[in-house]
Amino acid sequence: MSTLSFTLVCVDCGASHPGLEVRYRCACGGTLDVVHDRAALVGRLSFDLFDRRLASKEPADRSGVWRFRELILPLTPEAIVTKPEGNTNLYRSESLAAWVGIDDLAWKHEGENPTGSFKDRGMTVGITVAKTLGMDRVACASTGNTSASMASYAANAGMKSYVFIPEGKVAFGKLSQALAYGATTIQIAGGFDAAMRLVQEACAARGVYLLNSINPFRIEGQKSIAFELLQDLSWSVPDWIVIPGGNLGNSAAIGKGLMELLDLGLISRVPKIAVVQASGANPFASAFKAGTPVVPLASAETRATAIRIGDPISWRKSLRGVTAGGGTVDEVTDQEILDAKAKLDASGIGAEPASCAAVAGARKLRAGGVIGRGDRVVGILTGHLLKDPEIVVDYHRGALSGITSSFANPLRRSEPTLKAVLAAMGD
Ligand code: F0G
């Protein structure tokens, strides 16, 4: 381990704590930021350094997280548990850009991470820290993707993992991953918010390491989405980054990473961040509109189950990044999410429903004149299409109650004859 050059600082009261210890909150209850030693970094990093590492065969350099290790966590490469992660593609589709109404529109596909979601970026750091701290058991509450990622990385590192999930509300792709990777998987008869409360208590009671994004090291890993996205754009800064929001760790991380690049003088402005929630799980969007603190929802409901969250832990952190660039927070209905998903899927890119809140949000913000047609916009697609195959089939069958399958591609059936098959093929 290199000399520790970071501390944990409370987002609420500013109190400082040692960098590496088992701690998720300040004594006052506030969440914590990893604060790096600015003097150790300023003038010592360059985009050239990160570009040179793209050609390296070293595991740490090949990871789209640890390639930026000075900005993530200053650990020695030998300590790192990596698959590697990141290195996700940036996609463009003319038909989708036309539907959204933005000419320069790209999609960073975080569903291309090893377990199919952006969570792997935070998890490689969380598990590395767990190992460094000597922890052999880890846990999280999850709407599915965090648990899939944690279960996989824990298995790689030889740790036992416990997963708390909302009963009946986790897409099958994700649930099957948690079981397959060997996590002890507990369905909680309640929503994600109940699972999140309980996992904190259970970790304290049993001395298990908590790997939700309340863990500040997870956030450090997720920052790399911003770094890699800028690298994909040859280090130019887009006008907007559009991100789906649930527990708000991801938008918090992307905002933190960008503000750190600005502070180190590596970029000269930060993009505007748009966080998009589902309207049935919209406490952050409501609070932003009202200019008030977040009031947790008693219950959250959306078919985008990944973001079915009423009491987001990281809203204060997320707000900092939104405010820094003059961005916004908005919400979209399930109908808008599923229409956007049909369009994104049909473009050949495809993603799970929560990701498509970003697509629907970009379209809504464009229609409302918040995003301009000529703005350079990057959306974050957070999870793979195959995470939730059931909703795809149900949408195209017109079997989702309360949802109009506006862009359905219905499954056809044919008798086993050429005549019938040709008729089924249509034109
Ligand atoms: N998109 C997907 C696919 C997600 O799985 C999540 C969160 C989000 C967006 C929202 O990100 O919470 O950082 O604002 N999934 C968590 C989980 C809650 O348990 O997998 P966020």
Residues whose N, C-alpha, C, O or C-beta is under 5 A from the ligand:
A	BS01	F0G	A141 S142 T143 G144 N145 T146 S147 P244 G245 G246 N247 L248 G249 N250 S251 A306 A354 S355 T382 G383
